[in-house]
Amino acid sequence: MRRIQIKIWPEVDSQYPAIISLERIDRNKKNPIDIDFTNAYKISSTGLNILLLNLIKISQDLSNHEWDIIPPKNIQLNQTIKDLNFYSLLITRVPNQNLFWATELNRKLTIDPIIEEKSPCHSKKCYPIYELDFVNNINEKRKIVEKFKQFLIQELFFLQDKHDFDLSIFIQVLIEMAKNSADHTDSNAYFGLDIISQKDKIKIYFSFGDIGNGINQTIRKFIKHDSTFKEKEKHLALTDSYHWALQIGNTTKPYSNINKGIGMSTIFNLSKQLKFSLSVFDAESRGILSFAENLTHVELRKIFYAIGFKVGFYYYGETEINIL
């Protein structure tokens, strides 16, 4: 039986994995699937996390396929992928009959960052993909979010000193994302983080997402059963969904004990306050939230760009910090 190859881009970095189309695989056939890293040469936690989210998402529809990995030519790069928890997290989601997978299943997830010293004044720190395990802790979602908060404080506290950066706001943005996932999905959430330190500045890249339906589909489903919206669900554009979600008090979970309808608007307002670049990938589009000057329909239409295929749901952010 002919094997289906998912060719991973050479750059598994920043938001590049978002444009790897995985939706064209025939769901009705049982051909085995190879995740082909052969030509990968650039890896980051942020990029691997986006790839992981997309692969887990599509694996839900391809449970009748056997999966395998074609590792990168570079042995050290393959070790980095392992050390960033990618294989260990993926193995729990995809079916297989391969000894390689069995070995990875027994690997303990790590939280220690990989540090690459490029020069005395230039280093890169890649954090292993962080899993917020809501599925196995369904009644302890608040504790999972609090644990994530403590992880962020511990790992990022060094940015509080001698840097032109409000760390508390940055952490609050990430916590609001985690709270939204806890509220609105029945799946786990995943976080990737990279920090590049240079002589006079620090660059931060991150991605955060879950395996849920995304904001657009969640709101569509919600208003479909709300008589006050009547037939609007059939004609709801992506920007209409985000316009609704970004209004304080609007929520598809009115009895939420975590976010209570302020999460999305808080993410937008705080990211604008901190002036970092923030995008949301949802449905078949990318919305660059940091480009929006306000929350009107007209403004939101300007910042969403069509990708042409389903991209799952996740945030991608980056910022540059000056050292004082």
N, C-alpha and C positions, 0 to 999 in steps of 0.2 A: 504494500500500500504506500502510495506516494506521501512523503512527509510535507507538512505545511511549515514554512519557515517564517517566523516573525523576525525580520531583520532590524536589529537595534542600531540606531544611528551611531556613528563614531563618537559623537559628543553626547554622552549621557550626563548632561550638565545643564544647570539653570532650568529654563522652561523648554528646552529643545525636545524632550520626550513627549511633550504635549502634542506634537505634530506627527507622531508615529501612528498611522491609521491601523487600528486593530479591528474595526467593525466589519471588514469585508470577508472575514472567514465564514465559510458556509456552516451554519449550525446543524444542518441535517446530516453532514458527513462525519465519519469517525476517524479521519486521518490523524495520525499522531502529529503533535506540534513541537517544533524546535524553536526555542528562544535563542536567537543567533547573535552572540556578542563578538563574533570573530574580529571585526574591524574596530571595535571600541578602543579608544585611546585616551579619552578624557572622562573622568568620573567625578561626580560630586554627590553628597548626601541629598541635596535639594533635587537634583535630576533623577537619581535613583528612586527617590520617594514618589515622584510623579509617575515614573514608569511602573513602580510597584502598584500604585493605586489603579492604574489603567489595566494592568494584567490581572489583578484580583477581580476587578469589575467584570472583565470579559470572561474570566474563568467560570463565573457563575452560570453562564450560558453554554459553556463547553465542557461540562462535567463528564461527557462521554468520550473525551479525547485523552490520550496519554500525552504527557508533557515531558520535555527534556531540555537540557541546556547545552548549547555549544559555547564553551568559554572563550574569552579573549585570547589572542595570540600571546599577549603579555602576561606571564605567570603572576607577576607582582600585582598587576591590575585585577586579576581574578581574585587574588587574596584580599585586596581592598574591598571588592564587592562582598565577599564573605564577611569581612570584619565590620561592614556597615549594616549587617543584619538582613541584607536583601534576600539571599537564598533562604535563610532560616524562616523568614516571614512568609515568603512565597510558597514554600513547601507545605505549609499548613492549609493552603487554599486550593492547590491544584492536584489532580489525580496523577499518578505515575507508577512505574514499575522499575525504577532505575536505582541502582545501588548508590549512586551519587546523592540522590535525594535523601535516601535513608541516613546517610552519614550526616548531611546537613540538618536533618530533623533533630539529631541529638546534640547539636551545638547550642550552647546557652546564649541567649541574647546578651549583647554587651552594651554598655553605655559609655565606655571610655573612648574619647575622640582620637582620630588618627591625625597626627601632626606631621606635616611635611615642611621641613626647614629649607627654603630655597636660597636664603642668604641670611646673614645676621640681622638684617632689617626687613626681611620678607618671609612670612610663614603662612601656611594654610592649615586650618583646623576643620576637619570633617567629622561631624557627629554621627554615630550610628542612627539609623532610622528608629524613631521613638514610636512605639505602639501604645495607644490609649485603648486598653482592652475593656470596652463597654459590654461586649457580648457575654463574657464570663463573669461580669460584675454588674449585672443588670440593676441591682438594687443599691449599688454603691458608686453611682456615676459621679456624685459630688466628690467622693474621696479620690477617684481617678483624676478628676480635673485638678484637685488640690495637690496631688502628687506631682502632676505635670508642672504646676506653678512652682513648686519647691525645686524641681529639677532646673527650671529656667533661671530662678534666682541664684541657685548654686553655681551654674555654669556661666552665667552672664554678669555676675556681680562685678567682675573686674572692669566692666565698661562704665561703671558708675563713677569711677575716679579718673580725673584728668582727661575726660572726653566730653566733647560738645554733644551730649546725647542724654535724653530723658529716658532712662532704662525702665522706669515704672510704667510709662505710657506704652512702650514697646511690648513689655510683658503683658500688659492688660489687653492689648490687641490680640495677642496669641491666645490668651485665656478666653476671650469672648468667642474666638473661633472654636475652641474646645467645648465651651458651653453650648454653642449652637449645634455641634455634632452630637453632644450628649442629649440634647433636647429633641432633635429632629430626625435622627436615624436610629436604626436597630443594629448598626454595624460598628466596627472599630474605626478609629481615626489614626492617621499616621502623620509624622512630622519629620522633616529633614532640615538640617541646619549646617551652613558652612560660614566660617569666619576667616577672612584674609587680612592679615596684619602687615602693614607697610610702615615705613619710617614716620610718616606724618599723618596717616589716616588708616582707618579700618573699614573694610567692606563686609556687610552681612547679607547673606542670601538665605531664604527659607521657602519651604513649601509646606502646606498643611491641607489635608483633605480627608474625606471619608468615602465609604462605598455606597452611600445613600443615593437618592434620586436627584439630588441637587435642588437648588432653590426654585428654579423654574417649574419643574415637574411637581414638586411638593406643593407649591401654591396652586397650580392647576388642579391638582387632586382635591385640595382643600375647598376651593371656591365652587367646584363642581357639585358639592353636597351642601352648599350654602344658598338658600333660596334668594337671599338679597342680591346675589350676583347674577341670577337668572341664566342667560345664555352666554355670558361674557367669557366663560372658560374656553369655549370653542374658538374665540378670536383673540385670546390673550397672547401678546407678543412677549418675547424675552424681556424687553425693556419695561413692559408693563408690570411684569412679575417683580423686577428689581425696584421699580418705583414704589410698589406696594410694600415690599420687604424693608425698604430703607426708611419708612415712616415709623417714628417712635410709637410703640403700642400695638403695631400690627404683628400678629403671630399666628401660626397655624397650630400652636400648642397653648391655648388660652389658660390651661391649668398647670402650666410649667412651674416647677419650683426652682428653676435655675436661671433662665434668662428673662422671661416675662415680657417679651416683645421689644427689647431694647438692644439685642445683640448686634444685629446687622448695622443699625444706625450708629452704634458705638464704634464698631470697627471702622466704618467710613470716617466718622468725625475725628477719631484719635489718629488715624493714619494721615489725615490731612494736617492735623496739628503737628505731627512729628515730621511731616514732609518727606515720607519715603514712598517709593514706587510700589504700588499694590495692584495686582491683577486678580480677577476671579475667572476661572475657566468653568463653564457650565453649558450643558446642552451641546450645541455645535459652535460655540462662540467663546471669545475672550473679551472680558470687559476690563478696561484699565481704569479702575476706580480713582486712582490718583489724578487722572486727567479731568475729572468732573469738577466744575466750579460750584455747582449746586445740584440739587436733587430733582430738578424738573424733568418731565418727559423729554423735552427737547434736548437737554444736556446729556441725559443718559443714552439717547440714540446716537450721540456723537462718539461715545467712548466704547461701544461694543462693535467687535469685528468678527465677521463670519470665518470659521475655519473650514467648514465643509463636511465634517463628520463628528460623531459624538466624542467628547473629550473627557467624560466623567465629571467630577466636581472637586475642585481644589483651588486654594489661593497660592499665588506666587508673589514674593516680595523681595525687595532689595533696598539697601540704604548704604550711604557712605558717611562715616563719622570722622570729623577732624580731631586730631589729638591736640589738646591745649598745651 
